[in-house]
């Protein structure tokens, strides 16, 4: 069974931002803390995952809210 890439955008941290992690080729990587969808796109591009659909219908698993949630008070 081939390894599948999993991208997770974690819930908003109390300090702000959302942790972005990727599991690919048997390796888990923390790409950083995003504060906007543009940050997510930039992190993914640096990891070689360009042109990823950031919508909730895309390959990303959004925890604690979708791509419009960037504040802990929502």
Biopython code that builds the backbone (N, CA, C, O; Angstrom):
import numpy as np
from Bio.PDB.StructureBuilder import StructureBuilder

atoms = [
    (1, "UNK", "N", (0.846, -1.184, 0.000)),
    (1, "UNK", "CA", (0.000, 0.000, 0.000)),
    (1, "UNK", "C", (0.890, 1.245, 0.000)),
    (1, "UNK", "O", (1.741, 1.384, 0.878)),
    (2, "UNK", "N", (0.715, 2.138, -0.950)),
    (2, "UNK", "CA", (1.560, 3.335, -1.009)),
    (2, "UNK", "C", (1.273, 4.300, 0.133)),
    (2, "UNK", "O", (0.140, 4.433, 0.597)),
    (3, "UNK", "N", (2.332, 4.964, 0.567)),
    (3, "UNK", "CA", (2.191, 5.982, 1.618)),
    (3, "UNK", "C", (1.438, 7.175, 1.052)),
    (3, "UNK", "O", (1.720, 7.619, -0.061)),
    (4, "UNK", "N", (0.487, 7.692, 1.808)),
    (4, "UNK", "CA", (-0.264, 8.861, 1.375)),
    (4, "UNK", "C", (0.170, 10.069, 2.190)),
    (4, "UNK", "O", (0.473, 9.964, 3.379)),
    (5, "UNK", "N", (0.192, 11.209, 1.529)),
    (5, "UNK", "CA", (0.533, 12.451, 2.210)),
    (5, "UNK", "C", (-0.678, 12.934, 2.981)),
    (5, "UNK", "O", (-1.777, 13.024, 2.434)),
    (6, "UNK", "N", (-0.478, 13.245, 4.248)),
    (6, "UNK", "CA", (-1.532, 13.793, 5.101)),
    (6, "UNK", "C", (-1.093, 15.173, 5.567)),
    (6, "UNK", "O", (0.005, 15.339, 6.098)),
    (7, "UNK", "N", (-1.958, 16.158, 5.362)),
    (7, "UNK", "CA", (-1.685, 17.528, 5.780)),
    (7, "UNK", "C", (-2.715, 17.898, 6.839)),
    (7, "UNK", "O", (-3.917, 17.757, 6.613)),
    (8, "UNK", "N", (-2.252, 18.370, 7.990)),
    (8, "UNK", "CA", (-3.160, 18.744, 9.079)),
    (8, "UNK", "C", (-2.900, 20.184, 9.479)),
    (8, "UNK", "O", (-1.763, 20.589, 9.722)),
    (9, "UNK", "N", (-3.990, 20.952, 9.542)),
    (9, "UNK", "CA", (-3.942, 22.301, 10.096)),
    (9, "UNK", "C", (-4.634, 22.202, 11.451)),
    (9, "UNK", "O", (-5.842, 21.976, 11.526)),
    (10, "UNK", "N", (-3.869, 22.371, 12.505)),
    (10, "UNK", "CA", (-4.363, 22.185, 13.870)),
    (10, "UNK", "C", (-5.200, 23.383, 14.320)),
    (10, "UNK", "O", (-5.166, 24.435, 13.683)),
    (11, "UNK", "N", (-5.953, 23.229, 15.416)),
    (11, "UNK", "CA", (-6.763, 24.348, 15.921)),
    (11, "UNK", "C", (-5.903, 25.563, 16.273)),
    (11, "UNK", "O", (-4.693, 25.450, 16.467)),
    (12, "UNK", "N", (-6.543, 26.706, 16.349)),
    (12, "UNK", "CA", (-5.856, 27.944, 16.704)),
    (12, "UNK", "C", (-5.277, 27.800, 18.113)),
    (12, "UNK", "O", (-5.967, 27.367, 19.036)),
    (13, "UNK", "N", (-4.032, 28.159, 18.262)),
    (13, "UNK", "CA", (-3.342, 28.125, 19.541)),
    (13, "UNK", "C", (-3.779, 29.310, 20.387)),
    (13, "UNK", "O", (-4.146, 30.348, 19.837)),
    (14, "UNK", "N", (-3.753, 29.185, 21.713)),
    (14, "UNK", "CA", (-4.042, 30.340, 22.569)),
    (14, "UNK", "C", (-3.085, 31.510, 22.306)),
    (14, "UNK", "O", (-3.441, 32.661, 22.558)),
    (15, "UNK", "N", (-1.899, 31.234, 21.813)),
    (15, "UNK", "CA", (-0.924, 32.275, 21.494)),
    (15, "UNK", "C", (-1.108, 32.812, 20.081)),
    (15, "UNK", "O", (-0.418, 33.748, 19.676)),
    (16, "UNK", "N", (-2.031, 32.225, 19.333)),
    (16, "UNK", "CA", (-2.303, 32.650, 17.961)),
    (16, "UNK", "C", (-1.675, 31.712, 16.946)),
    (16, "UNK", "O", (-0.693, 31.027, 17.231)),
    (17, "UNK", "N", (-2.247, 31.696, 15.781)),
    (17, "UNK", "CA", (-1.742, 30.859, 14.707)),
    (17, "UNK", "C", (-2.191, 29.418, 14.823)),
    (17, "UNK", "O", (-2.718, 28.985, 15.848)),
    (18, "UNK", "N", (-1.968, 28.693, 13.748)),
    (18, "UNK", "CA", (-2.336, 27.282, 13.667)),
    (18, "UNK", "C", (-1.126, 26.474, 13.216)),
    (18, "UNK", "O", (-0.497, 26.793, 12.207)),
    (19, "UNK", "N", (-0.808, 25.435, 13.964)),
    (19, "UNK", "CA", (0.301, 24.563, 13.627)),
    (19, "UNK", "C", (-0.036, 23.805, 12.344)),
    (19, "UNK", "O", (-1.167, 23.356, 12.159)),
    (20, "UNK", "N", (0.955, 23.667, 11.462)),
    (20, "UNK", "CA", (0.786, 22.944, 10.198)),
    (20, "UNK", "C", (1.724, 21.747, 10.220)),
    (20, "UNK", "O", (2.935, 21.909, 10.373)),
    (21, "UNK", "N", (1.170, 20.542, 10.069)),
    (21, "UNK", "CA", (1.992, 19.345, 10.038)),
    (21, "UNK", "C", (1.689, 18.535, 8.781)),
    (21, "UNK", "O", (0.593, 18.596, 8.224)),
    (22, "UNK", "N", (2.692, 17.779, 8.356)),
    (22, "UNK", "CA", (2.569, 16.927, 7.179)),
    (22, "UNK", "C", (3.163, 15.567, 7.506)),
    (22, "UNK", "O", (4.202, 15.467, 8.159)),
    (23, "UNK", "N", (2.487, 14.525, 7.043)),
    (23, "UNK", "CA", (3.029, 13.176, 7.110)),
    (23, "UNK", "C", (3.187, 12.717, 5.666)),
    (23, "UNK", "O", (2.203, 12.614, 4.933)),
    (24, "UNK", "N", (4.412, 12.444, 5.259)),
    (24, "UNK", "CA", (4.675, 11.986, 3.895)),
    (24, "UNK", "C", (5.876, 11.049, 3.908)),
    (24, "UNK", "O", (6.869, 11.296, 4.593)),
    (25, "UNK", "N", (5.768, 9.984, 3.150)),
    (25, "UNK", "CA", (6.867, 9.024, 3.013)),
    (25, "UNK", "C", (7.371, 8.519, 4.359)),
    (25, "UNK", "O", (8.568, 8.312, 4.555)),
    (26, "UNK", "N", (6.426, 8.324, 5.289)),
    (26, "UNK", "CA", (6.767, 7.782, 6.597)),
    (26, "UNK", "C", (7.392, 8.769, 7.560)),
    (26, "UNK", "O", (7.872, 8.377, 8.624)),
    (27, "UNK", "N", (7.395, 10.052, 7.203)),
    (27, "UNK", "CA", (8.014, 11.070, 8.047)),
    (27, "UNK", "C", (6.971, 12.106, 8.452)),
    (27, "UNK", "O", (6.190, 12.570, 7.620)),
    (28, "UNK", "N", (6.963, 12.466, 9.729)),
    (28, "UNK", "CA", (6.107, 13.542, 10.222)),
    (28, "UNK", "C", (6.950, 14.805, 10.314)),
    (28, "UNK", "O", (8.068, 14.786, 10.827)),
    (29, "UNK", "N", (6.392, 15.910, 9.807)),
    (29, "UNK", "CA", (7.127, 17.172, 9.842)),
    (29, "UNK", "C", (6.223, 18.297, 10.309)),
    (29, "UNK", "O", (5.083, 18.418, 9.859)),
    (30, "UNK", "N", (6.741, 19.124, 11.219)),
    (30, "UNK", "CA", (6.060, 20.334, 11.659)),
    (30, "UNK", "C", (6.561, 21.446, 10.745)),
    (30, "UNK", "O", (7.740, 21.797, 10.775)),
    (31, "UNK", "N", (5.661, 22.001, 9.930)),
    (31, "UNK", "CA", (6.069, 23.010, 8.957)),
    (31, "UNK", "C", (6.086, 24.423, 9.524)),
    (31, "UNK", "O", (6.674, 25.324, 8.925)),
    (32, "UNK", "N", (5.451, 24.625, 10.665)),
    (32, "UNK", "CA", (5.441, 25.946, 11.269)),
    (32, "UNK", "C", (4.068, 26.326, 11.766)),
    (32, "UNK", "O", (3.139, 25.518, 11.755)),
    (33, "UNK", "N", (3.950, 27.579, 12.209)),
    (33, "UNK", "CA", (2.694, 28.108, 12.718)),
    (33, "UNK", "C", (2.189, 29.141, 11.731)),
    (33, "UNK", "O", (2.811, 30.183, 11.526)),
    (34, "UNK", "N", (1.048, 28.837, 11.121)),
    (34, "UNK", "CA", (0.448, 29.720, 10.117)),
    (34, "UNK", "C", (-0.515, 30.690, 10.780)),
    (34, "UNK", "O", (-1.176, 30.363, 11.766)),
    (35, "UNK", "N", (-0.577, 31.891, 10.216)),
    (35, "UNK", "CA", (-1.509, 32.913, 10.692)),
    (35, "UNK", "C", (-2.499, 33.310, 9.614)),
    (35, "UNK", "O", (-3.314, 34.212, 9.808)),
    (36, "UNK", "N", (-2.423, 32.624, 8.461)),
    (36, "UNK", "CA", (-3.329, 32.897, 7.349)),
    (36, "UNK", "C", (-3.203, 31.767, 6.325)),
    (36, "UNK", "O", (-2.242, 30.998, 6.366)),
    (37, "UNK", "N", (-4.167, 31.664, 5.406)),
    (37, "UNK", "CA", (-4.038, 30.675, 4.336)),
    (37, "UNK", "C", (-2.775, 30.890, 3.492)),
    (37, "UNK", "O", (-2.194, 29.925, 2.995)),
    (38, "UNK", "N", (-2.351, 32.135, 3.331)),
    (38, "UNK", "CA", (-1.122, 32.402, 2.570)),
    (38, "UNK", "C", (0.087, 31.752, 3.239)),
    (38, "UNK", "O", (0.974, 31.240, 2.557)),
    (39, "UNK", "N", (0.124, 31.771, 4.574)),
    (39, "UNK", "CA", (1.205, 31.100, 5.297)),
    (39, "UNK", "C", (1.177, 29.603, 5.026)),
    (39, "UNK", "O", (2.220, 28.992, 4.791)),
    (40, "UNK", "N", (-0.014, 29.011, 5.057)),
    (40, "UNK", "CA", (-0.149, 27.576, 4.796)),
    (40, "UNK", "C", (0.396, 27.258, 3.405)),
    (40, "UNK", "O", (1.175, 26.318, 3.244)),
    (41, "UNK", "N", (-0.006, 28.030, 2.407)),
    (41, "UNK", "CA", (0.469, 27.805, 1.037)),
    (41, "UNK", "C", (1.986, 27.906, 0.958)),
    (41, "UNK", "O", (2.635, 27.100, 0.291)),
    (42, "UNK", "N", (2.547, 28.896, 1.638)),
    (42, "UNK", "CA", (3.998, 29.083, 1.623)),
    (42, "UNK", "C", (4.716, 27.901, 2.278)),
    (42, "UNK", "O", (5.709, 27.410, 1.741)),
    (43, "UNK", "N", (4.230, 27.446, 3.423)),
    (43, "UNK", "CA", (4.838, 26.299, 4.104)),
    (43, "UNK", "C", (4.792, 25.058, 3.223)),
    (43, "UNK", "O", (5.778, 24.330, 3.113)),
    (44, "UNK", "N", (3.629, 24.816, 2.590)),
    (44, "UNK", "CA", (3.481, 23.639, 1.746)),
    (44, "UNK", "C", (4.396, 23.720, 0.523)),
    (44, "UNK", "O", (4.986, 22.718, 0.120)),
    (45, "UNK", "N", (4.513, 24.902, -0.060)),
    (45, "UNK", "CA", (5.395, 25.064, -1.224)),
    (45, "UNK", "C", (6.843, 24.756, -0.846)),
    (45, "UNK", "O", (7.561, 24.101, -1.602)),
    (46, "UNK", "N", (7.269, 25.230, 0.326)),
    (46, "UNK", "CA", (8.631, 24.948, 0.789)),
    (46, "UNK", "C", (8.858, 23.457, 0.981)),
    (46, "UNK", "O", (9.977, 22.966, 0.833)),
    (47, "UNK", "N", (7.777, 22.733, 1.316)),
    (47, "UNK", "CA", (7.866, 21.282, 1.520)),
    (47, "UNK", "C", (7.695, 20.508, 0.210)),
    (47, "UNK", "O", (7.664, 19.277, 0.212)),
    (48, "UNK", "N", (7.584, 21.233, -0.905)),
    (48, "UNK", "CA", (7.428, 20.580, -2.202)),
    (48, "UNK", "C", (5.999, 20.213, -2.541)),
    (48, "UNK", "O", (5.761, 19.428, -3.459)),
    (49, "UNK", "N", (5.040, 20.774, -1.810)),
    (49, "UNK", "CA", (3.620, 20.484, -2.023)),
    (49, "UNK", "C", (2.932, 21.734, -2.558)),
    (49, "UNK", "O", (2.117, 22.345, -1.866)),
    (50, "UNK", "N", (3.259, 22.107, -3.773)),
    (50, "UNK", "CA", (2.685, 23.307, -4.367)),
    (50, "UNK", "C", (1.299, 23.023, -4.927)),
    (50, "UNK", "O", (0.966, 21.879, -5.235)),
    (51, "UNK", "N", (0.513, 24.049, -5.053)),
    (51, "UNK", "CA", (-0.819, 23.994, -5.676)),
    (51, "UNK", "C", (-1.795, 23.072, -4.938)),
    (51, "UNK", "O", (-2.613, 22.402, -5.569)),
    (52, "UNK", "N", (-1.711, 23.038, -3.619)),
    (52, "UNK", "CA", (-2.643, 22.241, -2.812)),
    (52, "UNK", "C", (-3.918, 23.049, -2.612)),
    (52, "UNK", "O", (-3.862, 24.232, -2.276)),
    (53, "UNK", "N", (-5.056, 22.416, -2.816)),
    (53, "UNK", "CA", (-6.363, 23.043, -2.600)),
    (53, "UNK", "C", (-6.557, 23.230, -1.090)),
    (53, "UNK", "O", (-6.609, 22.250, -0.347)),
    (54, "UNK", "N", (-6.662, 24.476, -0.639)),
    (54, "UNK", "CA", (-6.790, 24.760, 0.796)),
    (54, "UNK", "C", (-8.227, 24.712, 1.305)),
    (54, "UNK", "O", (-8.453, 24.868, 2.504)),
    (55, "UNK", "N", (-9.189, 24.503, 0.433)),
    (55, "UNK", "CA", (-10.585, 24.484, 0.877)),
    (55, "UNK", "C", (-10.850, 23.261, 1.748)),
    (55, "UNK", "O", (-10.058, 22.320, 1.791)),
    (56, "UNK", "N", (-11.974, 23.301, 2.431)),
    (56, "UNK", "CA", (-12.346, 22.162, 3.270)),
    (56, "UNK", "C", (-12.636, 20.919, 2.437)),
    (56, "UNK", "O", (-12.684, 19.812, 2.974)),
    (57, "UNK", "N", (-12.829, 21.091, 1.128)),
    (57, "UNK", "CA", (-13.048, 19.956, 0.229)),
    (57, "UNK", "C", (-11.728, 19.411, -0.306)),
    (57, "UNK", "O", (-11.714, 18.395, -1.000)),
    (58, "UNK", "N", (-10.630, 20.071, 0.009)),
    (58, "UNK", "CA", (-9.322, 19.657, -0.481)),
    (58, "UNK", "C", (-8.714, 18.559, 0.382)),
    (58, "UNK", "O", (-9.394, 17.972, 1.223)),
    (59, "UNK", "N", (-7.425, 18.284, 0.169)),
    (59, "UNK", "CA", (-6.759, 17.172, 0.860)),
    (59, "UNK", "C", (-6.313, 17.490, 2.286)),
    (59, "UNK", "O", (-5.773, 16.620, 2.971)),
    (60, "UNK", "N", (-6.527, 18.706, 2.736)),
    (60, "UNK", "CA", (-6.093, 19.110, 4.072)),
    (60, "UNK", "C", (-7.156, 18.759, 5.105)),
    (60, "UNK", "O", (-8.351, 18.938, 4.870)),
    (61, "UNK", "N", (-6.706, 18.257, 6.248)),
    (61, "UNK", "CA", (-7.609, 18.005, 7.376)),
    (61, "UNK", "C", (-7.532, 19.225, 8.290)),
    (61, "UNK", "O", (-6.508, 19.471, 8.928)),
    (62, "UNK", "N", (-8.622, 19.984, 8.347)),
    (62, "UNK", "CA", (-8.693, 21.195, 9.171)),
    (62, "UNK", "C", (-9.290, 20.832, 10.524)),
    (62, "UNK", "O", (-10.452, 20.433, 10.597)),
    (63, "UNK", "N", (-8.520, 20.962, 11.588)),
    (63, "UNK", "CA", (-9.009, 20.692, 12.946)),
    (63, "UNK", "C", (-9.372, 22.010, 13.616)),
    (63, "UNK", "O", (-8.615, 22.977, 13.533)),
    (64, "UNK", "N", (-10.513, 22.056, 14.273)),
    (64, "UNK", "CA", (-10.904, 23.260, 15.009)),
    (64, "UNK", "C", (-11.403, 24.379, 14.122)),
    (64, "UNK", "O", (-11.344, 25.545, 14.515)),
    (65, "UNK", "N", (-11.889, 24.059, 12.944)),
    (65, "UNK", "CA", (-12.417, 25.059, 12.029)),
    (65, "UNK", "C", (-11.701, 25.043, 10.692)),
    (65, "UNK", "O", (-10.557, 24.599, 10.595)),
    (66, "UNK", "N", (-12.363, 25.518, 9.688)),
    (66, "UNK", "CA", (-11.842, 25.497, 8.341)),
    (66, "UNK", "C", (-10.880, 26.630, 8.038)),
    (66, "UNK", "O", (-10.363, 27.277, 8.949)),
    (67, "UNK", "N", (-10.641, 26.868, 6.754)),
    (67, "UNK", "CA", (-9.639, 27.848, 6.343)),
    (67, "UNK", "C", (-10.002, 29.303, 6.649)),
    (67, "UNK", "O", (-9.185, 30.197, 6.429)),
    (68, "UNK", "N", (-11.209, 29.552, 7.151)),
    (68, "UNK", "CA", (-11.594, 30.911, 7.527)),
    (68, "UNK", "C", (-11.373, 31.198, 9.008)),
    (68, "UNK", "O", (-11.593, 32.325, 9.452)),
    (69, "UNK", "N", (-10.941, 30.203, 9.779)),
    (69, "UNK", "CA", (-10.788, 30.360, 11.231)),
    (69, "UNK", "C", (-9.314, 30.590, 11.576)),
    (69, "UNK", "O", (-8.487, 29.688, 11.447)),
    (70, "UNK", "N", (-9.003, 31.814, 12.015)),
    (70, "UNK", "CA", (-7.626, 32.162, 12.384)),
    (70, "UNK", "C", (-7.562, 32.855, 13.734)),
    (70, "UNK", "O", (-6.521, 33.393, 14.110)),
    (71, "UNK", "N", (-8.665, 32.845, 14.461)),
    (71, "UNK", "CA", (-8.727, 33.483, 15.765)),
    (71, "UNK", "C", (-9.345, 32.496, 16.756)),
    (71, "UNK", "O", (-10.299, 31.794, 16.421)),
    (72, "UNK", "N", (-8.806, 32.443, 17.969)),
    (72, "UNK", "CA", (-9.309, 31.517, 18.977)),
    (72, "UNK", "C", (-10.688, 31.913, 19.503)),
    (72, "UNK", "O", (-11.357, 31.094, 20.132)),
    (73, "UNK", "N", (-11.126, 33.145, 19.262)),
    (73, "UNK", "CA", (-12.420, 33.572, 19.807)),
    (73, "UNK", "C", (-13.586, 33.256, 18.879)),
    (73, "UNK", "O", (-14.698, 33.719, 19.130)),
    (74, "UNK", "N", (-13.372, 32.488, 17.823)),
    (74, "UNK", "CA", (-14.477, 32.120, 16.928)),
    (74, "UNK", "C", (-15.028, 30.784, 17.344)),
    (74, "UNK", "O", (-15.967, 30.284, 16.725)),
]
sb = StructureBuilder()
sb.init_structure("model")
sb.init_model(0)
sb.init_chain("A")
sb.init_seg("    ")
for serial, (resi, resn, name, xyz) in enumerate(atoms, 1):
    if name == "N":
        sb.init_residue(resn, " ", resi, " ")
    sb.init_atom(name, np.array(xyz, "f"), 0.0, 1.0, " ", f" {name:<3s}", serial, name[0])
structure = sb.get_structure()
